[in-house]
Amino acid sequence: MDVHLRDLRALIAVAEEESITRAAERLFIAQPALSKQLRSLERQLGFPVLARHPRGVVLTAAGQTLVAGARDIVARWDEALADFRTAATTGRIVIGMQTAVGRGLQRSALARFRELSPGVIPTLRLVSWSDPSAGLDDGTSDVAFLWLPAPSDDLDVLPIVRERRCVALPADHPLARQERVAFADLLDEPIIALPPEAGALRDFWIAAPERNGRPAVIGATAETPDAVFEAVASGLGVVLLSEGNAHLYSRSEVSIRPVDGLPPAVLALAWRRADRRPLVAAFVRAVDEQLE
């Protein structure tokens, strides 16, 4: 049996909120994804931990025992991770990202960071979309380049760039003949979505708020940019992306057009609010200076 810290944190949140909906909002994931995660946890354990009723959920007797232990496990992990971070104030910084940053920013920021923190080795880490925190949640990244909305209110963010959204379509798609595409013309198109674990970020990139309750037609899900564009080139659907990434991921079999009727996307640098290490502050400063 392989129970993850993310499962324990989810169970704790549900126990404290006594509502899967409120717990999902607190964890910044979609309610169906959280329900699926909890059902999977119960299957792994072999016994129910939640009793569901019309007004919410309560812990079963077994669930109460498990939550008490889960709190201890999570607290011990957080303490151990904090001790590790304190010990690792020099030597290496891990920079999580889910797409190429580009935009002339990454190279200049890294050069400035090396000036501010000589001897610290930056490590670039590409993280699957299934972790919308790009490694910040489990401590495998120290800072991360993320698309907003941020997956947790425990993060601080520095907005970097605001860009309009575009749509990538197969090159032979009828809409590819237009110079611009209205979002209304995409409502019935199959769309390539991030995995359900991406939560609010998945909703943003399928433009769920702008659909006014009309469900998106999911043509496929993808966890990496390469998988996204392979799905588009294969005719499985279209995908929304930022204008800057349109230049980074150009492919001959895919056409990219600006979309009218959507708010822009915001790329940000994120880090854990409780992480006060000098090397994190130095990286934030290095990026911030490139924005001036």
Salt bridges, closest charged atoms under 4 A:
ASP2 OD2 - HIS4 NE2 3.73
GLU16 OE1 - ARG26 NH2 2.61
GLU16 OE2 - ARG71 NH2 3.51
GLU17 OE1 - ARG22 NE 3.79
GLU17 OE2 - ARG26 NH1 3.22
GLU42 OE1 - ARG52 NH2 3.63
ASP72 OD2 - ARG76 NE 3.02
ASP78 OD1 - ARG9 NH2 2.85
GLU115 OE1 - ARG112 NH1 2.86
ASP131 OD1 - ARG6 NH2 3.96
ASP142 OD1 - ARG277 NH2 2.77
ASP156 OD1 - ARG273 NE 2.87
GLU163 OE2 - ARG103 NE 2.78
ASP188 OD1 - ARG214 NH2 2.51
GLU189 OE1 - HIS173 NE2 3.02
GLU230 OE1 - ARG251 NH2 3.16
GLU243 OE2 - ARG164 NH2 3.01
GLU253 OE2 - ARG251 NH2 2.74
ASP260 OD1 - ARG180 NH2 2.69
ASP275 OD2 - ARG272 NH2 3.65
ASP275 OD2 - ARG277 NH2 2.85
GLU289 OE1 - ARG112 NE 2.58
GLU289 OE2 - ARG285 NE 2.85
